[in-house]
């Protein structure tokens, strides 16, 4: 992605609607990227790919030492008792968001595990890297993928989810659900205009994702693969509608 840094305000403030995914191999590289981004970014996602590379230690440092918000993207899925125990252990770190799969029994268990803590439980609807052919291969019931996402979102809200993870293409339909009032919509599958789509299949631009009703957008490779990650993040922020 090419960024025209000359057109960006030098004092553009951070905006927590942008969550930068630290999809790098280990905590040292994650800290190095956070140093490059500085105060331009206030919210980070740490996922499974970094779990064995010091991901939890990085989350704690960014949260407690640098005052950043943290989205722990674990996509937990198991029997209820196991999910509840795992979430209870993670909730002690008082991070901001945690993902679980959107099956109602998983959501209910996660909410029980997070009880009394500020960490919000976000339910994954259908991964943004999947299309109908992928669902067919996984024996997921027939139907339009958008309809399935919206139905899964509604069921996750009814089970107590604080928010959902969905592609920006479905955000507007989810926002229109009665159950979505006061809940969060977080959208991966966001790519600035002209950026490589990578493994994402249901994508939109950052501005369109927000316009469609997303509260937060998650962007990874278009930021950390850029020659100037800070300028890339600022370009994304400058493209968002005013809060």
C-alpha positions in Angstrom: 0.0 0.0 0.0 1.3 3.4 -0.9 0.7 6.1 1.7 0.9 9.8 0.9 2.2 11.1 4.2 2.3 14.7 3.0 -1.5 14.8 3.1 -1.8 13.6 6.7 -2.2 15.9 9.7 1.0 15.8 11.8 -1.0 15.8 15.1 -3.8 13.4 14.2 -4.9 11.9 17.5 -5.2 8.2 18.2 -8.7 6.8 17.7 -9.6 3.5 19.4 -12.0 2.6 16.5 -8.8 1.3 14.8 -7.4 -1.9 16.3 -4.1 -2.9 14.9 -3.5 -6.6 14.8 0.0 -7.5 16.1 0.2 -10.6 13.8 3.9 -10.8 14.2 5.9 -13.9 15.4 6.8 -12.9 19.0 6.5 -10.3 21.7 9.8 -8.5 20.9 8.6 -7.8 17.3 5.2 -6.8 18.7 6.9 -4.2 21.0 9.0 -3.0 18.2 5.9 -2.4 16.1 4.2 -0.7 19.0 7.2 1.6 19.3 7.0 2.6 15.6 3.2 3.3 15.9 3.7 5.3 19.1 0.7 7.4 20.2 -1.0 7.0 16.8 -2.5 3.7 17.9 -4.3 3.1 21.2 -5.8 -0.4 20.7 -4.1 -3.7 19.7 -5.2 -7.2 18.9 -3.1 -10.2 20.0 -4.1 -13.5 18.6 -3.3 -17.2 18.7 -0.4 -16.9 16.4 1.6 -15.1 19.1 0.4 -17.1 22.1 3.6 -19.2 22.2 5.7 -16.2 21.4 4.9 -14.3 24.6 1.5 -12.9 23.6 0.1 -12.7 27.1 3.2 -11.0 28.4 3.0 -8.5 25.5 -0.7 -7.9 26.3 0.1 -7.2 29.9 3.0 -4.8 29.1 1.0 -2.9 26.5 -1.9 -2.6 28.9 -0.2 -2.0 32.2 2.9 -0.2 31.2 1.8 1.7 28.1 -1.9 2.3 28.7 -3.1 0.6 25.6 -6.4 -1.2 25.1 -6.0 -4.9 24.3 -8.2 -7.3 22.3 -7.2 -10.9 23.0 -8.3 -12.9 20.0 -8.4 -16.5 21.2 -11.7 -17.7 19.5 -12.3 -20.1 22.3 -14.4 -23.2 21.7 -15.0 -26.2 24.0 -17.4 -27.6 26.4 -19.0 -25.0 28.7 -17.0 -25.9 31.9 -13.7 -25.6 30.0 -14.6 -22.3 28.4 -15.7 -20.9 31.7 -12.4 -21.9 33.4 -10.3 -20.5 30.6 -12.1 -17.2 30.5 -11.9 -16.9 34.3 -8.2 -17.3 34.1 -7.8 -14.7 31.3 -10.2 -12.2 32.9 -7.7 -11.7 35.8 -5.5 -9.7 33.4 -8.4 -7.2 33.0 -7.9 -6.9 29.2 -10.6 -5.2 27.1 -12.0 -7.8 24.6 -11.8 -11.6 24.3 -13.2 -13.6 21.5 -15.1 -16.9 21.7 -17.0 -18.8 19.0 -20.6 -17.6 18.8 -22.3 -20.9 19.8 -24.8 -20.0 22.6 -23.4 -22.5 25.1 -19.9 -21.1 24.5 -21.0 -17.5 25.0 -23.0 -18.3 28.1 -20.0 -20.1 29.7 -17.6 -17.2 28.7 -19.9 -14.6 30.3 -19.9 -16.7 33.5 -16.2 -16.9 33.5 -15.8 -13.1 33.0 -18.4 -12.3 35.7 -17.3 -9.3 37.8 -14.5 -8.3 35.4 -14.5 -5.5 32.8 -13.4 -7.8 29.9 -16.0 -7.9 27.2 -16.9 -11.1 25.4 -17.1 -10.9 21.6 -18.7 -13.8 19.7 -17.3 -14.9 16.3 -20.1 -15.3 13.8 -18.4 -16.8 10.7 -14.7 -16.1 10.0 -14.1 -13.5 7.3 -11.7 -15.8 5.5 -14.6 -18.2 4.8 -17.1 -18.3 1.9 -20.0 -20.6 1.1 -17.7 -23.2 -0.4 -15.7 -23.4 2.8 -19.0 -23.8 4.8 -20.1 -26.6 2.5 -16.8 -28.4 3.1 -17.4 -28.1 6.8 -20.9 -29.4 6.6 -22.4 -26.1 7.7 -26.1 -26.0 6.8 -27.1 -24.6 3.4 -28.1 -20.9 3.2 -26.8 -17.5 2.3 -23.7 -16.7 4.3 -25.0 -13.3 5.2 -28.2 -14.7 6.6 -26.3 -17.2 8.7 -24.0 -14.5 10.1 -26.9 -12.4 11.1 -28.7 -15.3 12.7 -25.6 -16.3 14.6 -25.1 -12.8 15.8 -28.7 -12.6 17.1 -28.3 -15.9 19.0 -25.0 -14.7 20.4 -26.6 -11.5 21.7 -29.4 -13.5 23.2 -26.9 -15.6 25.0 -25.3 -12.5 26.5 -22.4 -11.6 24.2 -21.2 -8.0 24.6 -20.5 -7.8 20.9 -19.8 -9.8 17.8 -17.1 -10.3 15.2 -18.4 -10.1 11.7 -17.3 -8.9 8.3 -18.0 -5.3 7.4 -20.3 -6.5 4.7 -22.7 -7.8 7.4 -22.3 -5.0 9.9 -25.3 -2.9 8.8 -27.7 -5.9 9.0 -26.4 -6.8 12.4 -26.6 -3.3 13.6 -30.3 -3.3 12.6 -31.1 -6.2 14.9 -33.2 -5.3 18.0 -30.7 -7.4 20.0 -27.8 -5.3 18.8 -28.8 -2.2 20.8 -25.9 -1.3 23.1 -23.7 -4.1 21.8 -20.4 -3.9 19.9 -19.6 -4.9 16.3 -16.0 -5.4 15.5 -14.9 -6.0 11.9 -11.9 -7.7 10.6 -11.7 -8.2 6.9 -10.9 -4.5 6.5 -8.6 -3.4 3.8 -7.7 0.2 2.7 -8.4 0.8 -1.0 -5.8 -0.8 -3.2 -4.4 -3.1 -0.4 -3.8 -6.8 -1.0 -6.7 -8.8 0.3 -4.5 -11.7 1.5 -6.7 -14.5 2.9 -9.7 -12.3 3.4 -12.8 -12.9 1.2 -15.5 -10.7 2.7 -13.9 -7.2 2.8 -14.6 -3.5 2.8 -12.7 -0.3 3.3 -12.2 1.1 6.8 -14.6 4.0 6.1 -17.3 1.8 4.8 -17.0 -0.6 7.7 -17.6 2.2 10.2 -20.4 3.6 8.0 -22.0 0.2 8.0 -22.3 0.2 11.8 -19.0 -1.2 13.1 -17.7 0.2 16.4 -14.1 -1.0 15.7 -12.1 -2.1 12.7 -9.2 -4.6 12.9 -6.3 -4.0 10.5 -3.1 -6.0 10.5 -0.9 -6.5 7.4 -1.7 -3.2 5.7 -0.2 -1.5 8.7 2.7 -3.7 9.8 3.8 -4.5 6.3 3.9 -0.9 5.2 7.3 0.9 4.8 6.0 3.4 7.4 3.5 1.7 9.7 2.7 4.9 11.6 1.9 6.7 8.4 -0.2 3.7 7.3 -2.2 3.8 10.5 -2.7 7.5 10.3 -3.9 7.2 6.7 -6.5 4.7 7.9 -7.6 7.0 10.8 -7.8 10.0 8.5 -10.2 8.0 6.2 -12.7 7.3 9.0 -15.9 9.3 9.3 -15.9 11.6 12.3 -16.8 9.9 15.5 
